[in-house]
Amino acid sequence: AASASSSSSPAATAAAATEVPGTMKAWAYDAYGDASVLKLDEAAVVPAIGEDQVLVRVVAAALNPVDAKRRAGKFQATDSPLPTVPGYDVAGVVVKVGGQVKGLKEGDEVYGMISEKPLEGPKQSGSLAEYTAVEEKLLARKPKGIDFAQAAGLPLAILTANEGLEKAGMAAGKSVLVLGGAGGVGSLAIQLAKQVYGASKVAATASTKKIELLKSLGADVAIDYTKENFEDLLDKYDVVFDAVGQGDKAVKVVKEGGSVVVLTGAVTPPGFRFVVTSNGSTLEKLNPYLESGKVKPLVDPQGPFPFSKVVEAFSYLETGRATGKVVISPI
Ligand code: NDP
């Protein structure tokens, strides 16, 4: 196998050059709008890597609501310039490394969220492409026993679940209510609360068909929001984790001195909102839980969607009814 760092023979150089073409297939949009602005570009430029970056051959990617909101133009003021190749979540193989890269090498299987701040100057060339350039510090090794499709669904959602629980002061012995427990973030928030943070009690909301799923993820109490209003029940929680946008109701069920963290929608005091930051070392810290099976990725059974079906995958995500992650694989 050709190794760019150790070999300088012409044959090896030629082999490396054919491995990474100059152009690639990528989904892109050059105007903001609904899913129909997405077009498959058969000759997009493979991004150049910076000194601290690696080039990842994308094996699987995943969609997040932020991809749809960004595509709709909600973050125009701080977005990268158009045209945009969307996609934050990636799982793939390192095919090239920058000069300052220390820990990763060609052939490493990695996963991560490719932009450190999803709303502030996100990358113009994202993960819905055959190749994407990512800072080494944003990547982690793909957990053993987790396939590329499963891994692709994890980064943004698990980092959000973890950062939200951490910022809310989640700790052993505390109770938590997860609003939106069947979604990409909520399904991981339930599991992390229980398995990583040692929650004494986890409650979560979803519609009728997803109640059994909430229990299988580790929820002690599963509330069917089509039948009961969680804010009318008597239970109060140390932490409320709102992945739906119900901040006004969420604050009604928090214990005095507790925390309400909201991912979206209006913020009602004492609730607070934050925006996830990408970080490979946090993923590395969570890897043992994924490798032991204590925390399980949840890929929506409508998928994985093949690369040709990205528009359909977006449309499905945007119904707001996804169960776990909408994954694109293979790419
Ligand atoms: P998903 O698309 O995965 O969420 C879909 C899930 O939401 C479905 O399973 C659905 O279940 C559930 N849901 C919808 N309405 C309700 C409701 N009223 N009560 C309970 N569950 C409900 O989204 P994500 O989990 O990826 O993201 C959730 C939100 O958080 C999005 O708005 C996203 O933009 C935001 N977000 C913000 C971040 C930040 O850094 N601030 C980071 C990540 C996400 P059902 O079919 O049963 O209704």
Boltz pocket constraint, residues with backbone or C-beta under 6 A from the ligand:
constraints:
  - pocket:
      binder: B
      contacts: [[A, 64], [A, 65], [A, 66], [A, 156], [A, 157], [A, 160], [A, 179], [A, 180], [A, 181], [A, 182], [A, 183], [A, 184], [A, 185], [A, 186], [A, 205], [A, 206], [A, 207], [A, 208], [A, 210], [A, 225], [A, 242], [A, 243], [A, 244], [A, 262], [A, 263], [A, 264], [A, 274], [A, 275], [A, 276], [A, 317], [A, 320], [A, 321], [A, 322], [A, 323], [A, 324], [A, 325]]
      max_distance: 6.0
